[in-house]
Amino acid sequence: MAKRRKLEAPSAEDLGRIEDEFRRETSGRAGFGAGSAVAPIAQVAGEAAAQAQLGSPDARAANARNAADAQRLRDAQGDGRLMADLPLDQIDPHAMIRDRIDLDEADMTELRQSIAASGLRLPIEVFALPDPQEGAPHYALVSGYRRYMAVQALLDLTEAAKYSTIRAVIRPPAEADQAFVSMVEENEVRSDLSQFERGRIAVIAAQQGAFVNVEEAVNRLYATGSKAKRSKVRSFAMIFEELGDMLTFPEALSEKRGLRLAQALRSGAEAGLRDALGDHPPADAEAEWTRIESVIDALEAPAPDKRRGGRPKAAPRTSGWQGAETLHTSAGITIRHQQDSKGHILRFEGKGMDAAVMEHLLNEIRALLEK
């Protein structure tokens, strides 16, 4: 009976010699390539094993946390939740037409003092420009115009490095309409805009193509406002469209005066108003309103009856038609119909006529004409 041979495990030196012999035998064989030292499948397996980087459980857990953090960062950037300190010169504060016309110097001084003492408490909002030019800003300001200008003023005044950047939330690139909405929403909450400023930005947003027309601009920009508020904004938008180039102190128009002016424009007073405003710039807001009011008073004054002498006596007013051009309603509203070379004009008078009634009436007329 043959004696069994006892097997022994190869030593490290034996294993090294075997590997060297295997490499010499496989190098240059057909199918592996002339310069290949390892079979392709062995090379792929080796690379995969090298990339696996097996380590301790703590090291693998750290790698997993890093990967998760990187994914969260990418998600935050995509959702517009990423905040960064951006150089002031990399932000264009005038990329969008602002709804705020003037910055009150007393308010700006207070804001600068607050930032100098406590830092910027609330970041601005920007979005990355799609194709920035070399040396030009890479971001457009959406909201935070007053904060940006305050930090810029502090940098100009102190030249301190800490004011060369500003903390900003980087929003996803927004469509023009949404950018305007974001700007208006912030200013509606944090600062008092005049009615003229509200109407102005609605007209400009429509002119820049962000909205189909002024009507849609008002409805979108002030979607959370009441119907009466949107009606007033439309009235001031009309003032900006027809007299914006003539008014010197438009932001000083009170709501009552503005609505009266808008009613005069609807009655065809634009030519007379432009004549009154065009002579020379008024000294102040009251002087400007005096010119406007003189035209409105003349328009609202009843035409004298030349057939009768003396002061006419007021006849008791009853509901129903008075002639073919005047209708008195039981609600105390008088409707007068006029016609000129441009078309027909309806004038509504009476204490019961307010912005909400006018808006409802316009909607009814629109519905009737679109049938």
Buried (B, 14 or more C-beta within 10 A) or exposed (E): EEEEEEEEEEEEEEEEEEEEEEEEEBBEEEEBEEEBBBBEEEEEEEEEEEEEEEEEEEEEEEEEEEEEEEEEEEEEEEEBBBEBEBEBBBBBBEBBBBBBEEBEEEEBEEBBEBBBEEEBEEBBBBBEBEEBEEEEBBBBBBBBBBBBBBBBBBBEEEEEEEBBBBBBBBBEEBEEBBBBBBBBBBBBEEBEBBBBBBBBBBBBBBBBEBBEEBBBBBBBBBEEBEEBBBBBBBBBBBBBBBBBEBBEBBBBBEBEBBBBBBBBBBBBBBEBBBEBBEEEEBEEBEEBBEBBBEBBEEBBEEEEEEEEEEEEEEEEEEEEEBEEEBBBBEEEBBBBEEEEEEEEEEBBBBEEBEBBBBBEBEEEEEEEEEE
